């Protein structure tokens, strides 16, 4: 038994040194399944592989980077030799260690799940069935994420290549890439099987029946099967096991102890003792420097800030922490700022004189004036060409390479630890947003808005009565996707939400994604680089794998 458990621990401890290993070569001994304790241990190994480690390796940390960095919610303040830069600026490479890590860790976890599914016997005890169901869920979750990272969106064609469907633990079984449609079919089948097997109400650190139903809702939404997306979201909502955290607690959502969070359906549970290592290489470390920990080099984008600042009372603004400069007396320094035609931030400190606000530029004083716009106050100055330049009136900020530090706190401060964070896979708010999107696509405006308004009301912002309340130029699907963006930012959804809806990723805002000779200002949903290359290491190990264009 000691030898068996050692095998599990080795398989569950993927490090950077393991990145070049073929992912099908870690299989636990058959003896493992002679006891329920062995079944628990083997399942725990798959959770560990998907959770990742304290140094930022593993499936979940890399998935976050690969899905969030190419989105429009983030702005990197410098260049870097880290492969994350190539995903961020859509100049993807075949040799990215981070992309290879998600493939390798994912398939190692899949093989572990396959071993349990092959050898464990269904129907013996509810506890054993629960564990078998968890393995079906974990396999489905992994394939769902992999096919979206490496395969084109489902609605762009089910015959496009996805990822290999490895459904056995046999190391000699080396499948080539299946189609996107085939992978989705397997994901659905696995989740339905998981739903049927799981009956024990475990904490949200483990897969449960409701976790399978929640993921099914998302999968069906991605497939365009809107009625099923609604039905499975309703199953989760109707279970009564979950409730939205109240408005007053929303901004502290990810600071809660995960098991005490009434809204989280399933997360990968991180604990300080084994999953932290001072926090310097966790996901949150790039988004903020907290208590001397973290790089704090990637900030909230001006695009995201513009959206959330439409309602200053939005409780979700608490996830963003501007780093204001202070004078010698500890007071914030009044300033205005704007973004020029070259997508560069411009900050100017202001002063008051005669009851008016001014700033100085090139030895010329400019008055900051105001006007009413849609019930709000807009600020502007007039440049030498007599053009109005609209500005944000606020305070000067600390900057890195000219980029103001709008720290992102969604992936930090769990239980007060600077960059501890348990990645949430599913939570109740998503269920309402899945329903809203599905109803919007079914042209059911009242039902779509009913679900959007649940989220808006919780955030403390005005609800929509009808289309007449929408921002100018927005239709029903637009407002639903905007709400999804606001609510689920920095949780791994945005890139997929844009491209699967055939939308353009608009990145016309400050950030080093616009450096270089041929930057991507807009990324079309048909662009080759909305998906990652198959890692070169994997093709070297399996030359029959077909590379993405």
C-alpha positions in Angstrom: 0.0 0.0 0.0 2.9 2.4 0.7 4.1 1.9 -2.9 0.7 2.5 -4.2 0.2 5.7 -2.3 3.7 6.9 -3.4 2.7 6.4 -7.0 -0.4 8.6 -6.4 1.6 11.3 -4.8 4.2 11.4 -7.6 1.4 11.5 -10.2 -0.3 14.3 -8.3 2.9 16.5 -8.0 3.5 17.9 -11.5 6.3 20.5 -11.6 8.0 22.5 -14.3 10.5 19.6 -14.8 7.6 17.3 -15.9 6.4 19.5 -18.7 8.1 17.5 -21.5 6.8 14.1 -20.3 4.2 12.3 -22.3 0.9 12.6 -20.4 -0.3 9.0 -20.6 2.5 7.4 -18.6 1.3 7.9 -15.0 -1.1 5.1 -14.1 -1.8 3.9 -10.6 -1.6 0.2 -9.8 -4.7 -2.0 -10.0 -4.2 -2.9 -6.4 -5.3 0.6 -5.5 -8.9 -0.2 -6.0 -9.1 -3.1 -3.6 -10.3 -0.7 -0.9 -12.5 2.4 -0.8 -9.6 4.3 0.7 -7.6 3.6 -2.4 -10.5 5.0 -4.5 -10.5 8.1 -2.4 -6.8 8.5 -2.8 -6.9 8.0 -6.6 -9.7 10.5 -7.0 -7.8 13.0 -4.8 -4.8 12.7 -7.2 -7.0 13.9 -10.1 -8.2 16.8 -8.0 -4.6 17.7 -7.2 -3.5 17.6 -10.8 -6.4 19.9 -11.8 -6.0 22.2 -8.9 -2.3 22.8 -9.5 0.4 23.7 -7.1 1.8 26.6 -5.0 4.2 27.6 -7.8 1.5 28.3 -10.3 1.8 25.1 -12.3 -1.0 22.7 -13.1 -4.3 22.8 -14.9 -6.3 25.4 -13.1 -3.6 28.2 -12.8 -2.6 27.8 -16.4 -6.2 27.7 -17.6 -6.8 31.0 -15.9 -3.9 32.6 -17.7 -4.7 31.1 -21.1 -8.4 32.2 -20.9 -8.1 35.6 -19.1 -5.0 37.1 -20.5 -6.2 37.2 -24.1 -9.5 38.9 -23.0 -10.5 42.5 -22.8 -10.6 42.8 -19.0 -6.8 43.0 -18.5 -3.9 45.3 -19.4 -0.3 44.2 -19.0 2.0 47.0 -18.0 5.3 45.7 -19.5 6.8 43.1 -21.7 8.1 39.8 -20.4 9.9 36.6 -21.6 7.2 34.5 -19.8 5.1 32.6 -22.4 2.0 34.3 -21.0 2.9 37.3 -23.1 2.3 35.4 -26.3 -1.2 34.4 -25.2 -1.9 37.9 -24.0 -0.9 39.6 -27.3 -2.2 36.8 -29.7 1.3 36.0 -31.0 0.9 32.4 -29.7 3.9 30.1 -29.9 4.1 26.3 -30.1 6.7 26.1 -27.4 4.8 27.7 -24.5 5.6 25.8 -21.3 2.3 27.1 -19.8 0.2 25.8 -22.6 2.1 22.5 -22.5 1.4 22.3 -18.8 -2.3 22.6 -19.2 -2.3 19.8 -21.8 0.0 17.5 -19.8 -1.7 18.1 -16.4 -5.1 17.7 -18.0 -4.3 14.4 -19.6 -2.6 13.0 -16.5 -5.8 13.8 -14.6 -7.9 12.2 -17.4 -5.9 9.0 -17.2 -6.4 8.9 -13.5 -10.1 9.3 -13.9 -10.1 6.6 -16.6 -8.5 4.2 -14.2 -11.2 4.7 -11.6 -13.9 4.5 -14.1 -12.5 1.2 -15.5 -11.9 -0.6 -12.2 -14.4 0.7 -9.7 -17.7 -1.2 -9.5 -20.9 0.8 -9.6 -23.8 0.1 -7.3 -21.9 -1.3 -4.3 -22.4 1.7 -2.0 -23.6 5.3 -2.4 -20.1 6.5 -1.3 -18.4 4.5 -4.0 -20.9 5.7 -6.7 -20.3 9.3 -5.6 -16.5 8.9 -6.1 -17.0 7.2 -9.5 -19.4 10.1 -10.4 -16.7 12.6 -9.4 -14.3 11.0 -11.8 -16.8 11.3 -14.6 -17.3 14.9 -13.7 -13.6 15.7 -13.5 -13.0 14.0 -16.9 -15.8 16.0 -18.5 -14.7 19.3 -17.0 -11.1 18.7 -18.3 -12.2 17.8 -21.8 -14.6 20.7 -21.9 -11.8 23.2 -21.0 -9.3 21.5 -23.3 -11.6 21.5 -26.3 -12.3 25.2 -25.9 -8.6 26.1 -25.5 -7.4 24.0 -28.5 -10.5 23.7 -30.6 -12.7 26.3 -32.3 -16.1 27.3 -30.8 -18.8 24.7 -31.2 -21.0 26.9 -33.3 -18.2 27.4 -35.8 -18.5 23.8 -36.8 -18.6 20.5 -35.0 -16.2 18.9 -37.6 -13.3 21.1 -36.6 -10.5 19.3 -34.8 -10.7 19.3 -31.0 -8.5 17.2 -28.7 -7.8 13.5 -28.5 -10.5 11.5 -26.6 -8.3 9.3 -24.3 -10.9 7.1 -22.6 -8.7 4.3 -21.2 -5.7 4.1 -18.9 -3.7 1.9 -21.4 -0.5 3.8 -22.1 -0.5 2.2 -25.6 -3.8 3.8 -26.4 -2.6 7.0 -28.1 -5.6 8.6 -29.9 -5.4 11.4 -32.5 -7.5 14.5 -32.3 -11.2 14.0 -32.3 -13.6 16.6 -33.6 -15.1 19.3 -31.5 -18.5 17.7 -31.9 -17.2 14.3 -30.7 -15.5 15.9 -27.6 -18.7 17.8 -26.7 -20.7 14.6 -27.0 -18.4 12.8 -24.6 -18.5 15.8 -22.2 -22.3 15.6 -22.1 -22.3 11.8 -21.7 -19.9 12.0 -18.8 -21.8 14.8 -17.1 -25.1 12.9 -17.4 -23.4 9.8 -16.0 -21.9 11.9 -13.1 -25.3 13.4 -12.4 -26.9 9.9 -12.1 -24.2 8.5 -9.8 -23.6 11.4 -7.3 -26.1 11.6 -4.4 -24.0 12.8 -1.5 -24.0 16.4 -0.5 -20.3 17.1 -0.1 -18.9 20.6 0.4 -18.2 22.8 -2.6 -14.6 21.6 -2.7 -15.8 18.4 -4.3 -17.9 17.6 -7.4 -21.5 17.0 -6.6 -24.7 16.3 -8.5 -25.3 20.1 -8.7 -21.8 20.7 -10.0 -22.5 18.3 -12.9 -25.8 20.1 -13.5 -24.2 23.5 -13.4 -21.5 22.5 -15.9 -24.1 20.9 -18.1 -26.0 24.2 -18.2 -22.8 25.9 -19.5 -22.0 23.1 -22.0 -25.5 23.2 -23.5 -25.3 27.0 -23.7 -22.1 26.8 -25.6 -23.7 24.2 -27.9 -26.7 26.5 -28.6 -29.1 24.1 -26.9 -30.8 26.9 -25.0 -33.7 25.0 -23.6 -31.4 22.5 -21.9 -29.1 25.2 -20.7 -32.2 26.7 -18.9 -33.4 23.4 -17.6 -30.1 22.5 -16.0 -29.6 25.9 -14.5 -33.1 25.5 -13.0 -32.1 22.2 -11.5 -29.3 23.9 -9.6 -31.4 26.8 -8.5 -34.2 24.6 -7.5 -32.0 22.3 -5.4 -32.1 25.0 -2.7 -28.5 24.2 -1.8 -27.1 27.6 -2.9 -28.0 31.3 -2.4 -26.5 34.5 -3.8 -24.2 36.2 -1.3 -25.8 39.5 -0.3 -24.8 42.9 -1.8 -22.8 43.9 1.3 -20.6 40.8 1.0 -20.3 40.6 -2.8 -17.0 42.6 -3.0 -15.5 40.1 -0.5 -16.8 37.0 -2.3 -13.3 35.4 -2.9 -12.1 36.4 0.5 -14.5 34.0 2.2 -13.5 30.5 3.3 -14.8 28.5 0.3 -16.9 26.0 2.3 -18.7 28.9 4.0 -19.6 30.6 0.7 -23.3 29.9 0.0 -23.0 30.8 -3.7 -20.1 28.6 -4.8 -21.2 25.3 -6.4 -17.7 23.9 -7.0 -14.2 25.2 -6.6 -10.7 23.8 -6.5 -9.9 24.4 -2.8 -6.5 26.0 -2.0 -5.1 26.0 1.6 -2.3 28.2 2.8 -0.2 25.4 4.3 0.3 23.5 1.1 -0.9 25.6 -1.9 0.6 29.0 -1.2 4.4 29.3 -0.9 4.4 33.0 0.0 2.1 33.7 -3.0 4.7 35.0 -5.4 3.7 32.6 -8.2 0.0 32.2 -7.7 -2.5 33.7 -10.1 -3.2 36.7 -8.0 0.5 37.7 -7.8 0.5 39.3 -11.2 -2.7 41.3 -10.5 -1.6 43.0 -7.3 1.1 43.6 -4.8 -0.4 43.0 -1.3 1.5 43.2 1.9 4.7 43.1 0.0 3.7 39.9 -1.9 3.1 39.9 -5.7 4.4 41.5 -8.9 1.3 43.7 -9.5 2.0 44.1 -13.2 -1.3 43.3 -14.9 -4.3 45.7 -14.2 -7.9 46.1 -15.0 -8.3 47.4 -18.5 -9.8 50.8 -19.3 -12.5 48.9 -21.3 -13.6 47.0 -18.2 -13.3 50.1 -16.0 -15.5 52.1 -18.3 -18.2 49.5 -18.1 -18.2 49.1 -14.4 -17.9 52.8 -13.8 -21.3 53.4 -15.6 -22.7 52.8 -12.1 -20.4 54.0 -9.3 -22.5 52.2 -6.8 -21.9 48.8 -8.3 -20.7 46.5 -5.5 -18.4 44.7 -7.9 -16.2 47.8 -8.1 -14.7 46.5 -4.8 -12.8 43.9 -6.8 -10.7 46.7 -8.3 -8.4 48.7 -6.1 -6.8 51.8 -7.6 -3.4 52.6 -6.2 -3.6 56.3 -5.4 -0.6 58.5 -4.8 -0.5 60.6 -1.7 1.2 63.9 -0.8 3.5 64.4 2.2 0.5 64.7 4.5 -1.1 61.5 3.3 -3.8 63.1 1.2 -4.7 61.9 -2.3 -3.7 64.3 -5.1 -6.5 65.6 -7.3 -6.0 64.9 -11.0 -7.7 64.3 -14.3 -6.9 61.6 -16.7 -7.8 60.5 -20.2 -6.6 58.2 -23.0 -5.2 59.8 -26.1 -5.6 58.8 -29.7 -2.6 56.5 -29.4 -4.2 54.6 -26.5 -1.8 56.1 -23.9 -3.0 57.2 -20.5 -2.6 60.9 -19.8 -2.6 62.1 -16.1 -2.5 65.7 -15.1 -2.7 67.0 -11.5 -5.2 69.7 -11.0 -5.5 72.8 -8.8 -8.3 75.1 -7.8 -8.4 78.8 -8.5 -11.4 81.1 -8.2 -13.8 78.2 -7.7 -12.6 76.5 -11.0 -10.5 73.5 -11.6 -7.3 73.7 -13.8 -4.4 71.6 -14.9 -1.2 72.8 -16.6 0.2 71.3 -19.8 3.1 72.7 -21.8 3.0 75.9 -19.6 -0.6 76.4 -20.5 -3.4 76.3 -18.0 -6.6 74.4 -19.1 -9.9 74.7 -17.3 -11.7 71.4 -16.5 -15.4 72.1 -17.3 -18.5 70.0 -16.8 -21.7 69.2 -18.6 -24.7 67.0 -18.0 -24.8 63.8 -20.0 -27.7 61.4 -19.5 -28.3 62.4 -15.9 -24.6 62.2 -15.1 -21.9 64.8 -15.0 -19.2 64.6 -17.7 -15.9 66.5 -17.4 -13.8 67.9 -20.3 -11.3 70.5 -21.4 -10.9 72.2 -24.8 -7.7 71.6 -26.6 -5.9 74.1 -28.9 -7.9 72.8 -31.8 -11.1 73.7 -29.9 -12.0 70.0 -29.5 -13.6 68.7 -26.4 -11.4 66.1 -24.6 -13.5 64.2 -22.0 -11.6 63.3 -18.9 -12.1 61.4 -15.6 -11.9 63.6 -12.6 -10.3 61.9 -9.7 -6.8 61.4 -8.2 -3.3 60.8 -9.4 -2.2 57.2 -9.2 1.0 55.1 -8.9 2.0 53.8 -12.3 4.3 51.2 -13.9 5.7 52.2 -17.3 3.0 54.9 -17.5 0.1 52.4 -16.8 -1.9 53.3 -13.7 -2.2 50.5 -11.2 -5.7 49.4 -11.1 -5.1 46.2 -9.0 -7.4 43.2 -9.5 -8.4 41.5 -6.2 -10.7 38.7 -7.4 -7.9 36.2 -7.1 -6.4 37.3 -3.8 -7.1 37.6 -0.1 -8.9 34.4 0.6 -9.1 34.2 4.4 -6.9 37.3 4.6 -3.9 35.7 2.9 -2.5 38.1 0.2 -2.7 35.8 -2.9 -4.5 32.7 -1.6 -7.4 31.9 -3.9 -9.6 28.9 -4.7 -10.6 29.0 -8.4 -14.4 28.8 -8.7 -15.6 26.5 -11.5 -19.3 27.2 -11.0 -21.4 29.5 -8.9 -25.0 30.4 -8.6 -24.8 33.8 -10.4 -23.7 32.0 -13.5 -26.8 29.9 -13.5 -29.0 33.1 -13.8 -26.7 34.5 -16.5 -26.8 31.2 -18.4 -30.6 31.5 -18.4 -30.5 35.1 -19.4 -28.4 34.4 -22.4 -30.4 31.4 -23.4 -33.7 33.3 -23.2 -32.1 36.2 -25.1 -31.3 33.9 -27.9 -34.8 32.5 -27.8 -36.1 36.2 -28.1 -37.8 36.0 -24.8 -37.0 39.5 -23.5 -39.0 39.4 -20.3 -37.4 36.1 -19.1 -33.9 37.3 -20.1 -34.3 40.5 -18.2 -35.8 38.8 -15.2 -32.6 36.8 -14.8 -30.3 39.7 -15.6 -32.1 41.8 -13.1 -31.5 39.3 -10.3 -27.7 39.9 -10.8 -28.0 43.6 -11.3 -30.2 44.0 -8.2 -27.7 42.0 -6.1 -24.9 44.3 -7.4 -26.9 47.4 -6.3 -27.4 48.9 -9.8 -30.6 49.9 -11.7 -32.6 47.0 -13.3 -33.9 46.9 -16.8 -37.7 47.3 -17.4 -37.5 46.9 -21.1 -35.3 47.5 -24.2 -36.0 51.2 -23.8 -33.7 51.2 -20.8 -30.7 49.7 -22.7 -27.6 51.8 -23.3 -27.6 53.4 -26.7 -26.6 50.9 -29.5 -27.1 47.8 -27.3 -29.6 45.0 -28.0 -30.8 42.3 -25.6 -27.9 39.9 -26.1 -25.4 42.8 -25.7 -26.8 43.8 -22.3 -26.8 40.1 -21.2 -23.2 39.6 -22.3 -22.2 42.9 -20.6 -23.7 41.7 -17.4 -21.9 38.4 -17.8 -18.7 40.3 -18.3 -19.2 42.4 -15.2 -20.2 39.5 -13.0 -17.7 36.8 -14.1 -14.7 38.9 -14.9 -11.4 37.2 -14.0 -13.1 33.8 -13.6 -12.1 32.4 -17.0 -15.2 33.1 -19.0 -14.6 36.2 -21.1 -12.6 34.9 -24.0 -15.0 32.1 -24.6 -18.0 34.3 -24.2 -16.8 36.7 -26.9 -15.8 34.3 -29.5 -18.5 31.6 -29.1 -21.0 34.5 -29.7 -19.2 35.5 -32.9 -18.3 38.8 -31.3 -15.1 40.8 -31.9 -12.6 41.1 -29.1 -12.0 44.9 -29.0 -8.6 45.7 -27.4 -8.3 49.3 -28.3 -7.1 50.4 -24.9 -3.8 51.0 -23.2 -1.6 47.9 -22.6 1.5 46.3 -24.0 -0.6 44.1 -26.2 -0.4 47.2 -28.6 3.4 47.2 -28.7 5.3 45.8 -31.6 5.0 46.3 -35.4 1.6 44.6 -36.0 -0.5 44.6 -32.8 -4.0 43.2 -32.7 -6.4 46.0 -32.0 -9.4 43.8 -32.7 -9.5 40.0 -32.9 -12.2 38.5 -35.1 -13.9 35.3 -33.9 -12.7 33.6 -37.1 -9.0 34.5 -36.4 -6.7 31.4 -36.2 -5.2 32.6 -33.0 -8.4 32.5 -30.9 -7.2 29.0 -30.0 -3.8 27.8 -28.8 -1.3 25.8 -30.8 -1.0 22.1 -29.9 2.2 22.1 -27.8 5.3 21.1 -29.8 6.3 18.7 -27.0 3.1 16.7 -27.5 3.5 16.6 -31.3 7.1 15.4 -30.8 5.8 12.6 -28.6 2.9 11.9 -30.9 3.7 13.0 -34.5 0.3 12.1 -35.8 -1.3 15.0 -34.0 -2.4 17.6 -36.4 -1.3 21.2 -35.5 -3.7 24.1 -35.5 -3.3 26.5 -38.4 
